[in-house]
Structure formats: C-alpha cells, structure tokens
Amino acid sequence: MEPDNKLIPEHLWVLWTYGRLPFLLGWIPACLSVVIGSGSQGVVTRGFCLGFGILLMWGGYFMGVEIGYRTWQGLPNPPDEAFSDTDGASGLFLGWLPSMVFLGCLHALSVSIRRGTNSSYATTEFKPQKRT
C-alpha cells in the first residue's frame, strides 16, 4: 500500500493510515486543554494550557508518525518508500509548528466566543452626549 495522492506528503499519509490512534490521543486532550484554558481569566493559566496543549499535540504527531512508519515497515513486502522515514526526525524538530498554529487559532476562537457570550464582555450601547 502506497500513498495514492502525491500532493499529500508521505508522512501525513503514514500518520493518518497507520498512526491515527496515537495522533488522536495527543490531539483530543490538546484541544480540550486549550478550550478549558481559554475560559480562565489569568493570562498565565491560559498560556500554560496553550503550551501544554502544544506539547500534547506535538507528541501525538511525533508518536503517530513513528508508529505509522514502523507499522508500514512491518507489513509483508513493504515498498522502498516505507524505509525513508526521515520525516519522523523532521517531525521531532518541526512538529511543534503546526501544533502551535492550529491550537493558537483554536485558542483565539475560544476566547472570542467566550467573550461574545459573556455578559461582562458584551458591547455596550453607544449613546452620544448632547453638547451644550
């Protein structure tokens, strides 16, 4: 089995085909951490939850790619592409970047939704004052 679509990078195909479970085990708690942390009033708590979520998602991504390649290599008669797992090493160093972008956007969206639904952050009606 090889990736059919050459536009999708091989490591993403391996991640989704063979390493989906470890990735989801890092992705789901990471999203929960960010959504829960976005409800905090403290900037330090929100930052901690965001940083913790980035580490969880990055770890899930890295473990998913590693386990995915090992599973792909363990199949009977694996193709030569299964042994070019240098993407695991790049995931180790660069895997935090997509995690940071995705979870940063999720955090911003969660904060803006919470502020929009919270009455203390609701916009007040503008009443122009009369000049005398």
Buried (B, 14 or more C-beta within 10 A) or exposed (E): EEBEEEEEEBBBBBBBEBBBEBBEBBBEBBBEBBBBBBEBEEEEBBEBBBBBBBBBBBBBBBBBBBBBBBBBBEEEEBEEEBEEBEBBEEBBEEBBEBBBEBBBEBBEEBBEEBEEEEEEEEEEEEEEEEEE
